Amino acid sequence: MSRPRISLARRIDHFRAGITGSAAHLSADNPEIWSDFDGVSSSRRHQIPVSAKSVVQIPEVFATLQVISAAAASLPLDVFERGADGTKQKAVNHPLGDLLKYQPNPMQTAFEFRGQLTWDLCLHRNAYAEIEMGPRGPVDTLWRLDPQKLDILVARNGRDYVYELLQEDGTKRKIDPENVMHLRALPLKANNLVGESLLKQGEMTFARALAVQTFAQAFFENGAQPSGVVTLAGAFKNPEQADELRRKWNMRFQQARNRHGIAILDAGGKYESIAMENDKAQFLETYKESALQCIRLWRMPPHKVGILDKATNNNIEHQGLEFVTDCLMPWLVAWEQGCRKSLVINTAKYYVEHNVAGLLRGDLKSRYEAYAVGRNWGWLSANDVRRLENMNDVDNGDVYMQPLNMVPAGKEYAQRGAYQSMIEREAALTSAINALRPAVAPRQITHAIDVEPTPAE
């Protein structure tokens, strides 16, 4: 009789179904015994629960949410004022700047608040904050609302709606839309008011990853070796006898101190070990692929969550840039536009923007080479460079250099004029410096160098 083989795919599918059951006969020909060793039974099927609590048990999912939320929360989020000439400058006295940068409410810092809302946005595709008036103006305090406890009630016309919050005491409270900052992520539901939760969109992917983890836990709890098969000459009178034999066998040999002990079987009993090595079953590859499928839902570069198979010293920097442009940027845009829609009163004059320059910086040599190009070609000043490197300004550091050869072709007179202008500026600067020096008598100077003064004619 050939020995049945248990495929890894079948085991994982069984675990994913979440079945429990017992075998009636300990026989290699009895399919019930295989279902029981797989931890499943075909009699009942229950899906592995996919929820906000269960998916974060997947290490790569938790790491992805942590990386995105922490990165978004740590970036500077400033309020800018538009000038009439198209320029911009930080609105340092705007009350919204203090709220978003330091403390949105008495219980949380800005990092905690923005990080938690980004977490909600990434996982549920919706993030909510209730707006309260106060000393700082119409937007004085922001309180995070749990997206799992908030519903939207839409009027029959499909346009008017109100938020309904399930409170801790079980009662429900309605909140007007103008008092809620609602951040959404694609895809949106049919009413265009709510983002479709990733827990639903990625349910199959998360369930598969959870099944792999469940299988791995059961596999290694049993000593990283599948059970064997006990074959008897006759049949059991009832399932209870099979259960009793299995219980005693496991109690005698399953624990670590009893492993590799000697078994003695009577009544024609025979034990066959089922060998299924992890490398042959490609378990690690299956686990890794399930992890990659999870992080693809966020377009997360693998190296950011510790998967370094294809990361090298040559491409790790470019992968870091891809993290900003492809993974992080959509969430930052959702924040900026959500703030503009719900928090900024005068949108024609003020707007909110993240500063991602720090994340886009390359290594020291590459940065300095880029600064040199900008400095030599006149679009960066010394102070511009120092600000990018988080240094203080220096005196006369706001001068922009202009190469002498940057004139229209054939305009030699312009080149000569530019050169003459430079000479004149240097002469004027020298005169100004000399004028600031204290007057010194000629005789004192000649005496210092031991030269007789020339008599006046």
C-alpha positions in Angstrom: 0.0 0.0 0.0 1.4 3.3 -1.0 1.7 6.0 1.6 -0.6 9.0 1.0 1.2 12.4 0.7 -0.2 15.5 2.2 0.3 18.6 0.0 1.1 21.9 1.5 -1.6 23.6 -0.5 -4.2 21.2 0.9 -3.0 21.7 4.4 -3.2 25.5 4.1 -6.6 25.3 2.5 -7.8 23.1 5.4 -6.4 25.5 8.0 -8.0 28.5 6.2 -11.4 26.8 6.4 -10.9 26.7 10.2 -12.4 23.2 10.7 -12.1 20.9 13.7 -13.1 17.3 13.8 -12.1 13.8 14.8 -11.3 10.6 13.0 -13.2 7.4 13.4 -10.4 5.0 12.4 -6.7 5.3 12.6 -6.1 3.8 9.1 -4.1 5.1 6.2 -7.1 4.4 4.0 -9.5 6.4 6.1 -9.8 10.0 4.8 -11.1 11.2 8.1 -7.7 10.6 9.8 -6.0 12.8 7.2 -8.6 15.6 7.7 -8.0 15.4 11.5 -4.2 15.6 11.2 -4.7 18.6 8.9 -6.8 20.2 11.7 -9.9 20.2 9.5 -13.0 18.3 8.7 -15.1 18.4 5.6 -18.3 18.4 7.7 -18.0 22.0 8.7 -16.5 25.1 7.1 -15.9 28.5 8.7 -13.8 31.3 7.2 -10.8 32.6 9.0 -12.0 35.9 10.5 -10.4 38.9 8.8 -10.7 42.0 11.0 -8.6 45.0 12.0 -7.5 43.1 15.0 -6.5 39.9 13.2 -4.7 41.3 10.2 -2.2 43.2 12.3 -1.1 39.8 13.6 0.6 39.4 10.2 4.1 40.9 10.9 4.4 42.4 7.4 1.0 44.1 7.6 1.8 45.6 11.0 5.2 46.8 9.8 3.6 48.3 6.7 1.0 50.3 8.7 3.6 51.3 11.2 6.0 52.6 8.5 3.4 54.6 6.6 1.7 56.1 9.6 5.0 57.0 11.4 6.5 58.5 8.2 3.5 60.6 7.5 3.2 61.8 11.1 6.9 62.7 11.4 6.9 64.9 8.3 6.5 68.7 8.8 3.0 69.8 7.9 2.9 73.5 7.6 0.4 76.2 6.7 1.5 78.4 3.8 0.3 81.8 2.6 0.1 82.7 -1.1 1.5 86.0 -2.1 0.0 88.3 -4.7 3.0 87.7 -7.0 2.7 83.9 -6.7 5.3 83.4 -4.0 4.6 81.5 -0.8 5.8 81.8 2.8 5.0 80.0 6.0 2.1 81.4 7.9 3.8 81.1 11.2 1.1 82.9 13.1 -1.8 80.9 11.6 -3.6 79.0 14.5 -4.0 75.9 12.3 -0.2 75.5 12.1 0.1 75.1 15.8 -2.7 72.6 15.8 -1.3 70.4 13.1 2.3 70.7 14.1 2.2 70.4 17.9 -1.1 69.5 19.7 -4.5 68.9 18.1 -6.2 68.2 21.4 -5.3 68.1 25.1 -4.7 64.3 25.1 -2.5 63.8 22.0 0.5 65.2 20.3 0.4 66.0 16.6 2.5 62.9 15.9 0.1 60.6 17.8 -3.0 62.1 16.2 -1.7 62.2 12.7 -0.2 58.8 13.0 -3.4 57.2 14.2 -5.5 58.8 11.5 -3.1 57.7 8.9 -3.3 54.2 10.3 -7.1 54.3 10.0 -6.9 55.7 6.5 -4.5 53.0 5.3 -6.5 50.1 6.8 -10.1 51.2 6.6 -9.8 53.7 3.7 -11.5 56.2 6.0 -10.2 58.5 8.8 -12.4 60.8 10.9 -11.8 63.7 13.3 -14.4 65.8 15.0 -13.8 69.5 14.8 -14.5 71.7 17.9 -14.4 75.5 18.2 -12.4 77.2 20.8 -9.9 80.0 21.6 -7.9 79.3 18.5 -10.9 79.9 16.3 -13.4 77.8 14.4 -10.9 74.9 14.3 -9.5 74.8 17.8 -9.5 71.0 18.6 -9.5 67.8 16.6 -10.7 64.5 18.1 -10.1 61.2 16.4 -13.2 59.1 15.7 -13.1 55.3 15.4 -14.0 54.5 11.8 -15.5 51.2 12.9 -18.0 53.1 15.1 -19.1 55.7 12.6 -21.8 55.4 9.9 -23.1 57.8 7.3 -26.8 58.4 7.0 -27.7 59.6 3.5 -30.9 61.4 2.6 -33.1 60.2 -0.2 -31.8 62.9 -2.5 -28.4 61.2 -2.3 -26.6 64.5 -1.5 -27.4 65.4 2.1 -25.9 63.2 4.8 -25.0 63.2 8.5 -22.5 61.1 10.5 -23.8 58.8 13.3 -21.3 57.8 16.0 -21.8 54.8 18.3 -20.7 56.0 21.7 -19.2 54.0 24.6 -22.5 53.8 26.5 -24.3 52.3 23.4 -26.1 55.4 22.4 -25.8 57.0 19.0 -24.9 60.7 18.3 -25.4 62.5 15.1 -22.6 64.9 13.9 -23.0 67.4 11.1 -20.6 67.0 8.1 -19.1 70.5 8.7 -17.9 69.4 12.1 -16.1 66.3 10.8 -12.8 66.1 8.9 -13.1 63.0 6.7 -10.1 61.6 4.9 -10.9 59.1 2.2 -8.9 56.7 0.0 -9.7 54.9 -3.2 -11.8 53.0 -4.1 -14.9 54.8 -3.0 -18.3 53.1 -2.5 -21.2 53.8 -4.8 -22.3 56.9 -2.8 -18.9 58.4 -3.2 -18.9 59.3 0.5 -17.0 56.5 2.0 -13.8 54.6 1.0 -14.1 50.9 0.6 -12.3 49.2 3.5 -9.1 47.3 2.6 -10.3 44.6 5.0 -12.9 43.8 2.4 -10.9 44.5 -0.7 -8.0 42.4 0.5 -10.0 39.8 2.4 -8.7 36.8 0.4 -5.1 38.0 0.6 -5.3 38.5 4.4 -7.1 35.2 4.9 -4.4 33.3 3.0 -1.6 34.9 5.0 -3.4 34.1 8.3 -3.9 30.6 7.1 -0.2 30.2 6.5 0.6 31.5 10.0 -2.0 29.2 11.5 -0.5 26.3 9.7 3.0 27.3 10.8 2.0 27.6 14.4 0.4 24.1 14.4 3.3 22.6 12.5 6.0 23.8 14.9 3.9 23.2 18.0 4.0 19.5 16.9 7.8 19.6 16.8 8.0 20.7 13.1 7.2 17.1 12.1 3.8 15.8 10.9 2.1 13.0 12.8 2.5 9.4 11.7 -0.2 6.8 11.0 -1.1 3.9 13.3 -2.6 1.0 11.4 -4.3 -1.9 13.3 -5.4 -5.2 12.0 -9.0 -4.7 13.0 -11.4 -1.8 13.2 -12.4 0.2 16.3 -15.8 -0.5 17.7 -16.5 3.2 18.1 -14.8 6.6 17.5 -14.2 6.9 21.2 -11.6 4.1 21.1 -9.7 5.9 18.3 -9.8 9.2 20.2 -8.5 7.5 23.3 -5.6 5.9 21.4 -4.7 9.2 19.8 -4.8 11.0 23.2 -2.5 8.5 24.9 -0.1 8.5 21.9 0.2 12.3 21.9 0.6 12.4 25.7 3.4 9.8 25.5 5.4 11.1 22.5 4.4 14.6 21.5 6.1 16.6 24.2 9.8 17.6 23.7 11.1 15.4 26.6 9.4 12.3 25.1 10.2 12.9 21.5 12.1 10.0 19.8 11.0 7.5 22.4 10.4 3.9 21.7 6.8 2.8 20.9 5.5 -0.7 21.6 2.4 -1.8 19.7 0.4 -5.0 20.1 -2.5 -6.6 18.3 -0.7 -6.3 15.0 -0.3 -2.6 15.3 2.0 -0.8 12.9 3.3 2.8 12.9 4.3 4.7 9.8 5.9 8.1 9.9 4.8 10.7 7.4 7.9 12.7 6.3 7.2 16.1 5.0 10.2 18.4 5.0 9.5 22.1 5.0 12.0 22.8 2.2 10.3 20.2 0.0 6.9 21.6 0.8 8.3 25.1 -0.1 6.8 26.4 3.1 9.2 29.4 3.4 8.5 30.4 -0.2 4.7 30.2 0.5 5.1 32.3 3.6 7.2 34.9 1.8 4.8 35.1 -1.1 1.8 35.6 1.2 3.7 38.4 2.9 4.6 40.1 -0.4 0.9 39.9 -1.6 -0.1 41.7 1.6 2.3 44.6 1.3 1.5 45.0 -2.4 -1.9 46.2 -1.3 -0.1 49.4 -0.1 2.6 49.4 -2.8 5.1 49.1 0.0 8.8 48.4 -1.1 9.8 45.0 0.4 13.0 46.4 2.0 10.9 48.7 4.2 9.4 45.8 6.1 12.6 43.7 6.3 12.3 41.6 3.1 15.8 42.2 1.6 16.0 39.5 -1.0 16.3 41.8 -4.0 17.8 44.8 -2.2 21.4 45.8 -3.0 23.6 48.7 -2.1 23.0 50.0 -5.6 19.2 50.0 -5.7 18.3 50.6 -2.0 18.4 54.4 -2.4 16.2 54.3 -5.4 13.8 52.0 -3.6 13.7 54.6 -0.8 12.7 57.2 -3.3 10.0 54.9 -4.7 8.6 54.6 -1.2 8.0 58.3 -1.1 6.7 58.8 -4.6 4.6 55.6 -5.0 3.6 54.5 -1.5 3.7 57.5 0.8 2.7 60.4 -1.4 -1.0 59.4 -2.0 -1.6 59.4 1.8 0.1 62.8 2.1 -2.1 64.2 -0.7 -5.2 62.9 1.0 -4.1 64.7 4.2 -3.4 68.0 2.4 -6.7 68.0 0.5 -8.7 66.9 3.5 -7.3 69.7 5.6 -8.0 72.2 2.8 -11.6 70.9 2.5 -12.4 70.8 6.2 -10.0 73.0 8.2 -8.8 75.9 6.0 -11.2 78.8 6.0 -9.6 81.1 3.4 -8.6 78.6 0.8 -7.7 81.3 -1.7 -4.9 82.6 0.6 -3.8 79.6 2.7 -3.1 76.0 2.1 -1.4 73.0 3.9 1.6 71.1 2.6 4.0 68.5 3.7 7.8 68.9 3.4 9.1 65.7 2.0 12.6 67.1 1.1 14.2 65.2 3.9 12.9 61.8 2.6 14.0 62.6 -0.9 17.6 63.5 0.0 20.3 61.2 -1.3 23.6 60.4 0.3 26.0 63.2 1.3 28.1 63.2 -1.8 25.0 63.2 -4.1 23.4 66.1 -2.2 26.5 68.3 -2.2 27.0 67.7 -6.0 23.4 68.7 -6.6 23.8 71.8 -4.4 26.9 72.8 -6.3 25.0 72.6 -9.6 22.2 74.8 -8.3 24.6 77.2 -6.7 26.8 77.6 -9.8 23.9 78.0 -12.1 22.1 80.6 -10.0 18.9 79.1 -8.7 20.3 78.3 -5.2 21.9 80.7 -2.8 24.2 79.8 0.1 21.3 80.2 2.6 19.0 78.1 0.4 21.5 75.3 0.7 22.0 75.8 4.4 18.3 75.6 5.0 18.0 72.4 3.1 20.7 71.0 5.4 19.0 72.4 8.5 21.6 75.1 9.2 21.2 78.7 10.2 21.5 81.5 7.6 24.7 83.5 7.2 25.2 87.1 6.4 25.2 87.9 2.7 24.1 84.4 2.0 21.0 85.3 -0.1 23.1 86.3 -3.2 22.4 84.3 -6.3 25.4 83.8 -8.6 25.1 84.5 -12.3 27.5 82.8 -14.8 29.1 85.4 -17.1 28.5 83.3 -20.2 24.8 83.0 -19.6 23.7 85.6 -22.2 22.0 85.2 -25.6 24.3 83.8 -28.3 26.1 86.4 -30.4 25.7 89.1 -27.8 29.4 89.8 -27.2 28.7 93.3 -26.0 26.5 91.8 -23.3 29.3 89.6 -22.1 31.7 92.5 -22.0 29.0 94.5 -20.2 28.5 91.8 -17.6 32.3 91.6 -17.1 32.6 95.4 -16.8 29.7 95.3 -14.3 31.5 92.7 -12.2 34.7 94.9 -12.2 32.7 97.9 -11.1 31.0 96.0 -8.3 34.3 94.7 -7.0 35.8 98.2 -7.2 32.8 99.6 -5.3 33.0 96.9 -2.7 36.8 97.6 -2.3 36.1 101.3 -1.8 33.4 100.6 0.7 35.7 98.4 2.7 38.5 101.0 2.6 36.1 103.7 3.8 35.3 101.6 6.9 39.0 101.2 7.9 40.4 103.7 10.5 42.6 106.4 9.1 46.3 105.8 9.6 49.0 108.4 9.2 51.4 107.8 6.3 54.5 108.4 8.6 53.3 105.7 10.9 53.0 103.3 8.0 56.5 104.1 6.6 58.0 103.9 10.1 56.5 100.4 10.6 58.2 99.2 7.4 61.4 101.2 8.0 61.2 103.3 4.8 61.9 107.0 4.7 58.9 109.0 3.5 59.2 110.8 0.2 59.4 114.5 0.7 56.5 116.5 -0.6 57.2 118.6 -3.6 
